[in-house]
Amino acid sequence: MVYTGGASPFEHQRVELSKREFIELKWEANYWQAQHRRALARIAELEKEIEHLEAKNRDLQQRLFGRRSEKGRAKSEQSPGGSDAKRRRGQQPNSRSHGRRDHSQLPVVVMERDVADDEKTCPRCGAAHARLPLTEESEILEVEVRAHRRRIRRAVYRRGCQCEGGGGLIIAPPEPRVYPKATLGVSVWTEVLVDKYLFGRPTYRLCQALAARGLALAPGTLTDGLRRLEPLFEPLLAALHEKQLGEPHVHGDETRWEVFEALEGKAGHRWYLWVFRSASVVFYRLEPTRGAQVPKAHLGKLRVEALIFSCDRYSAYKCLANEISIIILAFCWAHVRRDFLQLARSYPKLSDWALGWVEEIARLYHVNGQRLQHWDRVQTLAAQSPSYQRHQQALETHLSVLSERRERERAEATLHPAAGKVLSSLGEHWAGLTVFAAHPEVPMDNNPGEQSLRLPVIGRKNFYGSGSQWSARLAAAILTVLQTIRLWNLNPHHWLYCWLQACAEHGGQPPPDLNPFLPWTMDKARQRELSQPLPWQPDEVSAPPAAGFHDTS
């Protein structure tokens, strides 16, 4: 018989089972139903794990192969009202040009050019052309870098009297040297320090560049000299540290730095370069640890009533604020923005929601920027203009809207766990993220601190860190000095040359008076002088000695 649908042919048949068989079937049914429920739960867990691993893989792929800069966004991350056209390189249409650059401060070397002799007369009749008292002038910028020996000839006198206590000869004083018996002049050490710690050039590459100019130096020669230079900067570091302890706002950040010297009790060679940037000082510390004891040691003797510390959400900074009660942490909105961008890349289903938060953060930056346009730094907050007060109210309203949205979305039952984690972090750090609202002098992010690590990181990638602890201390010292000088718009090459020359004139020791070298104590004329390049000082250079001449200088 063929079954054609409708009622089952076995529907009304009776089956007799013993009670034991019924219980066994009932138990098996319950057992397999429970197994099915566990399988479904296991499948759900595995699907969540797969989603998490796929998100992690997308994040790692982005970090390894994706865009490195946050200045632009991928097409999928463009704002609905924004343009998807790729921005061309170079100066943009309708943008204001900086104009022709002024090079009038450079010295002028005049070169006379005359017409050829056969052009001074007429080729037809032979009549001579008359020379006019005019010249056609033009300029070409040139750079001349040369190595030379500076031969010092010290005058010698014989005493013309027989006075008691007088010697036989009187010799002019020796030329000042950066350290005793130094064969390299101040200009060489200035070049070495600026190239290595400001532009990130490795020592061996610098030696190759100097050899191409005719000055062949062994890397060991420079290494030995650098070690002798380290004590010359200790008084400067103390003065810069003291200055920073009296400033009310500091940016902080850290990055890895390799120091290839074994340290007792430490495994591996990974150290950390810490930066503390205030309005007047950029201070670096190279430490073997990333623990909270480093910022505590640096900021332990503050001379202010309260310090606002801009930083990321690293736990060491939270320990710092718990330890020193006058420190207020101002967290970074750029890191919050990265959280949502990472969420959008890792979980495509949450992309629209995460990019919506990114747009809200962009509006927050815009509202704060409008407020700062009306902020008078001289006046107190209560004495600010009505325009500032209006934009201040708009900022507070926008922050309130963001806070309400955060709590509303956190309470939703269907919220994805990854999104909930980002919102929970946002709520946990909300007090530090809103410090800028009551303190307009505090930026919304920690970008100045991170930018202060950019050049050191380039150097770290070029020469892999430091070979010893003394070279690590020297690196932190020179980075501190040069970046602070740049912060005050002074010329690092000119300032460093003057400092090393002053040390040489004091017998290879730091000068006792630091006021002419500290940007906040030097007068305006001194600042203008040191903001310019080092003046051109032509030397009298003689020809190399003839063959067979023995130089005993």
Helices and strands as residue ranges (DSSP letters): H 19-65, G 75-77, G 117-119, E 156-158, E 169-171, H 186-197, H 203-212, H 219-229, G 230-233, H 234-244, E 249-258, E 270-277, E 282-287, H 293-298, E 307-310, H 315-323, E 327-330, H 333-346, G 348-350, H 351-373, H 386-410, H 417-428, H 430-433, H 435-438, H 447-451, H 454-463, H 469-487, H 492-505, H 524-531
